[in-house]
Amino acid sequence: KMEPQASAAPPSHGDLVSTKYAPAPHAAGRERVALLACGSFSPITNMHLRLFESGRDFLRTKGNFDVVAGYISPVSDAYGKKGLVSVKHRVAMCQAAVGNSDWIMVDEWEASIPEYTTTVKVMRRFDSLLNKDLKPGETKIRVLLLCGADLLESFNSPGVWAPEDMVEILQDYGILCLERAGSNLGQAVLVNPIIFKNQQNIHVMPQYVPNEISSTRIRQFLGYGLSIKYLTPDSVIEYINTHHLYQ
């Protein structure tokens, strides 16, 4: 697992870091949700961070959701994706990126596991721990998978997702998905019976400000010796330079 610096243990919600957890009181007709983003984050970008802010705003404007927390869950090194630096560095970059956020946190559980962990297992854990100590009358916190349109469209790519995982993610939890230029989510829904039957748990938010920043593009820029200023937080740039990553 990571090598944490010596410090007092942060408060936890179950086994989740919850220094920024803001439980909303039960309100009739409103649903409490936690946003969860899983991925490589190699490195984390401003696009990832904007996805959280846009998602919370979108759910607020719908009028019946209270977002209690946002979580980033970096995948472990076992994922083996090209361009994946050590999980120790990816976790540290994510933590640096959300240092000034008052509601987005980094969860290290998935990152610490030696073998690859499926998204649905990560969601089960969050669901269990977030709802571990509900008081009488409190509504359950729903875990929504926060993602871009490409993830939802990948549900239709053979061999990428197990059908039973898709069913559980869409039936028991839900997805908050950012529509992107060139995506055809309507087609993705129509061609997949699992998605079609559970579309009430899929929330699609429009992309009001086009943002095509990606981890891949940042790695390319670094490889060419180009500036990545304003593509990722300064704290992440400082970490990359200090540890000579992506060179």
N, C-alpha and C positions, 0 to 999 in steps of 0.2 A: 504494500500500500504506500501512499504518499508519505513524505517525510515532513510532518507538520512542525512548525517552529513552536518552541515551548511557550505555552500561554494557557490561560484559564480556559476550561472547556466552555463553549458557548451554550446558551440555553437550547434545549431541544424540544421538538414536538414528536414524542415517541423517540425514534432514532433519527429524525430529520433535524438538520440545523434549522433553527427558526428564529434567528435573531431579528429577522425582518417580517416575521409572520404577523399578520394583522387580522385576527378573527373578527368577522362581521357578525353582529347579533342576528338571530333569526328574525326575518321579516316576512310577513305573509306575501306569497306570490313571488318571492325572490329566491334565487338559487345561488348558493355559495360555490365558487369554483377555484381551483388552483391550476395554473398554466404550467405545463411541463414540456420542455424542448429537449429532445435527445439528438445526439449527433457527434460528429468528430470534433468540431470547433478547433480546426488546425490551420490558422488560428481563428479565434472568435472575431467577428466583424461588427461594424456599426449596424449592418443589416440585421444581424441576429438580435441585437439590442432593440432596434426599432420594431422588430416583430413583436416583442413583448409589449412595448408601449402601445403600438397600434391595436394589438389584441385586447388589451385592457380597455382602451377607449371604445373599441367596437362593442364589447360586451356591455359597457356602461350605457352606451347610447341605445342599446336594445331595450334597456329599462328594467330588466328582470334578473340581472346577474350582479353579484358582488364578488370581485376577485380578491381573494385573501392572501395569495402569494404567487410568486413565479419561481420556477426551478429550472436550472440548467443541469443536465446530466450527461457529461462527456462519456463517450464509449471507451471501453478498455482497449489496451494495445492489441488484444486478441482479434480485433476487427480486421487488422491487416490491410487497411486501405492505403493506397499510394498517397504520399505526402503527410502521413500521420507521424508526427513527432511523439516522443515519449509522453505517456499520460501524465507524468509528473509535471511536465511543462504545460500541457494543455489545461490541466486543472488550475495551475497557477495563473495562466493567462486569463482564464475565465474569471477567477477570483479578482484579479486586478481590474478587469473590465467592469465588474458590477460593484466595485468598491464604493462608489458614490450613489448607488441606487438604494432607495429606501424600501424596496420590495422584491427585488430579484436576487436569488441566492444560488449557490453552486452546491450540488449534492454529489458526494464522491463515491457513493456505494457502487454504482455500475462501473465506474472507472477502476475501482479497487479489485474487481473480480478477475482472476486470471483467464477465464474462458469468456467467449462472447456471450452476452446476455440479450435475449430478445426484448423488443420494446414492450411487449405485453407483460413480461415479468417485472419490468421496471414500473409499469403503471399499476400492477397489482400491489407492489410494495408501497407506493405512494398512497394508494387508496386505503390500504390497511392502516398505515401509520397516521394519516391525516384524520381518519375517522375512529381512531383507537379510543379516545376519551370523550366521546360525545356526551353531553349532559342531556337529561330528559327534556324532550321538546325541541332539541337542536336539530337542524336539518343536516343531512349528510353533505360533505364537501365532494363535489364532482371533479374528477381529474380530467382535464382536457389536454390532448396532445396538440401542442402548438407547432405548426409546420407550414411549409410552402406548398404550392399546388403540386410540385413535382412528387412529393411524398404520397399524396392522395392518388395521383395518377399511377404511381408505382404499384398500387394495389392490383392493377390490371396487367402487371408484368409477370409472366409465368415463372414460378420458382422463387420469387422474391419474398412473398408473404405466405405463411401457412393459412389456409382458409379458416381454421379454428381461431387463429390469432386475430384475423380481420373481424370475425364475428364478435369476439370478446371486446376488442378495442371499440368497436362501433356500438355494440349493444350496452355494455356495462359502463363505458366511460364516454368518449366522444372526441371529436376533432375540431380544432379551430384553425382554419386554413386560409392563408393569404393567396388571393387570386393574383396571378402574374401574367404579363403580356405573353400572348401565344398559347396560354393554357386553355384547355377545353374541358372544364370540370363537368359541364352538363353531359358531355359524351362519356366521361369517366363514370358518372353515376348510372347512365342508361345501360352500359355494356356489362355492368357487374351487379348481379342480383343481390349480393350481400350489401353493397353500398346502397343500392336502390331501396332495399327494405329498411335501412337504418338511417336514411338521409335526414331524419329529424334530429339526429345527434351530430350532424355535420354542419358547422357554422362557417360560412364562406364570407370573408371580409374583402372588400374592394381595396385595390392598391391605389390610394389617392396620390401618393408620391412615389413614382417609379424608382426603384433602388435595386440595381443589379450588382451591387458589391458582393463578392463571393470569396471564400477562403482560397479557392483555386487561383483566382486572379491576384490576390495578395501574394501568394507564394510565387506566382510568375513575376510580379513586379520585383520582389526581393531577389529572385534569381537573376534578373537583369540589372540589378542595382538601382532600381527606380524608387522614388519616394512613395510611402504608403500613408503619409500624413493625411488625416481626415477620413481614412478608410476603416480604421480601427482606433480605439481609444489610445491616447498618448501613453497611458500606463502599460498597454500591451506592446506598443512599439518599443518602449524602454526595456521591457522584459526580453523581447526578441533580440534587441541589440546587445543586452548584457550577456545573454546566453548563446549568442551567435547562431541562432536558429535559422533554418531555411536557406543556408548558404551553399 
